[in-house]
Amino acid sequence: MAWDTEGTRRRLRDAALVEFAARGFDGTTVGAIAERAGVNKERLYSYFGDKKAIWELVLATELERLASAVGVSGAGLDDVGEFAGATFDYHADHPELGRLLQWEGLQGGPAADVVGRTTHYREKVARFADAQRNGLLDDGLDPAHLVFAMIALAAWWQTVPQLAEMITGAPHDDRAERARRREFVVEAARRLAGVR
């Protein structure tokens, strides 16, 4: 019988995502990841090296999935509202990403894949600056600050769902409220960016 290497790697990544989102890097053990995946922890070491390597892989994979999902949606800076809406949708469907980013911020130290991620975000800032120069977006705001504000606007609902519920009175799993929140994100992004 052949060993399903890719299936085992995927189960380990999926298990690591759940464990890291729930407990952060420091609170997660290699043993817990392996147990959740139904795999001997030696496999994790042989496939990924160590806990830090799988943490970085999980975070990088989730960020790549976000970028891909927003890109596939067709929403671009010609409609910054729908761009923010697509980002909102991804975070609403994948709340573990916000948890991973919170854990990363809490643990201190260098961010995972800081060079690659910085390059990605600087490219996004450059796209916003180009849209400002081309008259698509108001050029009165710093494009880097605008990118950060758009991410916060779209993601914060899922990052702190308890706060959203306290403020709006609606739980995060209320489908009608989710639609209202998305509508707000789209309109607020357009207004914030000064869409012309």
Secondary structure, DSSP 8 states (H G I E B T S, - for coil): ----HHHHHHHHHHHHHHHHHHHHHHH--HHHHHHHHTS-HHHHHHHHSSHHHHHHHHHHHHHHHHHHHHHHTT--GGGHHHHHHHHHHHHHH-THHHHHHHHHHHH-SS-TTHHHHHHHHHHHHHHHHHHHHTTSS-TTS-HHHHHHHHHHHHHHHHHSHHHHHHHHS--TT-HHHHHHHHHHHHHHHHHHHT--
